[in-house]
Amino acid sequence: MQAVVVALGKIGLPLAVQIARNGHSVVGCDINPEFVELVNQAQPPFPGEEGLAEALAEVIASGALRAQLDTTAAVAEGPDLVVTVPPLAVDGEAKPDWTALDAAIGAIGAGLKAGTTVAIETTLPVGTTRNRIAPALSAASGLTAEQDFFTVFSPERVFSGRIFADLAAYPKLLGGLSAAGEARGVELYRSFLEAEVRPMGSAEAAEMVKLAETTYRDINIAFANELARFADREGIDVERVIEAANSQPFSHIHSPGIAVGGHCIPVYPRFYLEGDPDATLPGAARAVNDEMPRYAAQRLEKALGGLQGARVLVLGAAYRGGVKETAFSGVFGVTAALEALGATALVSDPLYSDDELASLGLTAWDGGPIDAAIVQADHAEYAQLGAADLPGARVVLDGRAIVDAASLASAGIAVERIGRPATSPPAS
């Protein structure tokens, strides 16, 4: 099989490598010259993806994968499959900005030949593949959709850092715009995946699956957060409550936390609402989860006896531990809430330099004394936090349930946790 993968980001590059190391010839395309150069040098352009460096070196050395800037030229070679995973950018309200996706589809359409199947993996509002993608490909190519070429939708369902393992474990879902197109898409995907490739009956069904998965998680987390806030008022340990509830097989409550970030969970419920504006749960859940950074700051204000003039260290700019990504990270809501309460918000993250933090509009911690800290991301390093790492701190609000509360308390630092009783220093 000849394949082209468009957009060599954190999803696209591992997918290109997956196809190539299963015996196929792949051209990877990206508009970023640095990415293209690094891929051709067998160097991953981003850190942290398990097994990518070794697999990329293998397929570049064998010639099974090469990268280039010109998508149209690659598609004009007439590949059997074109897979595209460009980002669907969103604004601060998670409304879609179609610029990047439309540009990628335009470049594919300009080179599209009869006989090619185009697969979209970018998460989309329901109906986008049929009503936006396929017509754009037809207009750019002059070809007739579902006669000269096929368009299918197959949502990415993988987690950064473990993409190859997830590709091997989770069913790959695929929906087409016609029965013939769906069958062809399933055939092509089965040629490079060991996991089940499951036909969904339509592109719309496949689009909806991804939105259902992520929206369910957002709603579940919102419920956990509401339980945690109630537990705080009543002096109950919500972790014990959730663990006990989940001991019954029909309960699957998630864990509460300071924020819900990333490209997926805060965004895709908005995509769902694009198609189903009368739905009530997704919007309500978003409101609950969006409020959590402010709630955490208020909890800290109460524990510290006020934040006016306080220096508060926010630990973690990334939206989750071990991943260098700040999309919809809670750091922005937390720092804004702290500053609204009169504090000076300082940020530290083991994955980001001071200059990188400044470029994000954040004030990097200078290492000086602080009054308190908030754990915003669950970086593994924070499990070992000690008093020496937090000079002058009297309170730590652990928004991710990761610190050793007993150890910090023994060093004289009180630890507040969302939905759990505080751990206080021993009485003197």
Secondary structure, DSSP 8 states (H G I E B T S, - for coil): -EEEEE--STTHHHHHHHHHTTT-EEEEE-S-HHHHHHHHTT--SSS--TTHHHHHHHHHHHTSEEEES-HHHHHHT--SEEEE----EE-TT--EE-HHHHHHHHHHHHH--TT-EEEE-S---TTHIIIIIHHHHHHHH---BTTTBEEEE------TT-HHHHHHHS-EEEEESSHHHHHHHHHHHHTT-SS-EEE-SSHHHHHHHHHHHHHHHHHHHHHHHHHHHHHHHHT--HHHHHHHHTTSTT-------S---SSSTTTHHHHHHHH-TT--HHHHHHHHHHHHHHHHHHHHHHHHT--TT-EEEEE--SSSTT----TT-HHHHHHHHHHHTT-EEEEE-TT--HHHHHHTT--B--S---SEEEE-S--GGGGG--GGGSTT-SEEEETTS-S-HHHHHHTT-EEEETTEEEE-----
